[in-house]
């Protein structure tokens, strides 16, 4: 299950397919599911080339069966680095640099998830010299963060989380429990590590 959190609190909860658009996402070409690899050959090849196409697909080692189910709670990072919506942009930058991360969930004064902030967001308000803040505009995290933000519950299949990242153009997904408390975070890197650790996982089917 997915949720959408913003400064006004929870605004949506439901299935990924019904998730309202957070922001327009344009993609020059749709992502091709791995299960369709080789289809581009089928359109132009005759029946005599069927064996060549079969060999091509076999070379790709495309599993016909769905891989083992992996839930968000199995790969999420439970030790979460967060920033406060009231933090100034220079402080938020130092938090990201000190923890060697590229983004962090944003919490309000009541410890509720209200957004996510990335290095890219912060760089709209600060100038950096050798990873140090040289000067910064008088802005808070709340002024530059991405909000609302898509979140998922701990039992969400990571295939669906990966799909949410692709369709909504986000680099990470906060994980919230039934009480709307932030309990974890999954980045693109976490998903990729899961694939490397568990090769039979078929993410894109």
FENBEL-V136401 format. One record per pair of residues at least 12 apart in sequence whose ideal C-beta (glycine too) atoms are under 7 Angstrom apart, sorted by the first residue. I is the first residue (numbers start at 1). GAP is how many residues later the second one is. If there is no record, write none. Layout:
{{I	GAP} {I	GAP}}
This chain:
{{1	12} {1	13} {1	151} {1	152} {1	155} {2	12} {2	14} {2	17} {2	148} {2	149} {2	150} {2	162} {3	148} {3	173} {4	18} {4	144} {4	146} {5	108} {5	109} {5	143} {5	144} {5	146} {6	108} {6	109} {6	141} {6	142} {7	107} {7	140} {9	103} {10	170} {11	137} {16	144} {16	147} {16	148} {19	131} {22	126} {22	128} {22	146} {25	142} {25	143} {25	144} {31	135} {33	171} {33	172} {34	28} {34	170} {35	27} {35	170} {37	20} {37	23} {37	25} {38	15} {38	18} {38	19} {41	12} {41	15} {63	137} {63	139} {66	136} {66	139} {67	133} {67	134} {67	135} {68	130} {68	132} {68	133} {69	88} {70	88} {70	124} {70	128} {70	131} {71	83} {71	84} {71	85} {71	86} {72	80} {72	82} {72	84} {72	86} {72	89} {72	103} {72	112} {72	114} {73	81} {73	82} {73	111} {75	83} {75	111} {75	115} {75	119} {76	99} {76	108} {76	109} {76	110} {76	114} {77	107} {77	108} {77	113} {78	105} {78	106} {80	25} {80	102} {80	104} {80	105} {81	14} {81	18} {81	20} {81	23} {82	22} {82	23} {82	25} {83	12} {83	21} {83	23} {83	34} {83	58} {84	23} {84	57} {85	21} {85	22} {85	23} {85	29} {85	55} {85	56} {85	57} {85	60} {86	23} {86	54} {86	56} {87	53} {87	54} {88	52} {89	33} {89	36} {89	37} {89	47} {89	50} {89	52} {89	55} {90	36} {90	43} {90	46} {92	25} {92	30} {92	49} {93	29} {93	33} {93	40} {96	23} {97	34} {102	16} {102	17} {103	13} {103	14} {103	15} {103	68} {103	69} {104	13} {105	69} {105	77} {105	80} {106	35} {106	39} {107	75} {112	68} {113	36} {113	38} {113	61} {113	63} {113	69} {114	33} {115	30} {115	31} {115	32} {115	34} {116	29} {116	30} {116	33} {116	56} {116	58} {117	24} {117	27} {117	28} {118	53} {121	23} {121	24} {121	25} {122	22} {124	20} {125	12} {125	14} {125	19} {149	25} {150	14} {150	18} {150	20} {150	23} {151	22} {151	23} {151	24} {151	25} {152	21} {152	23} {153	22} {153	23} {153	24} {154	21} {154	23} {154	29} {154	30} {158	33} {158	36} {159	44} {161	12} {161	25} {161	30} {162	29} {162	41} {165	23} {171	16} {171	17} {172	13} {172	14} {172	15} {172	16} {173	13}}
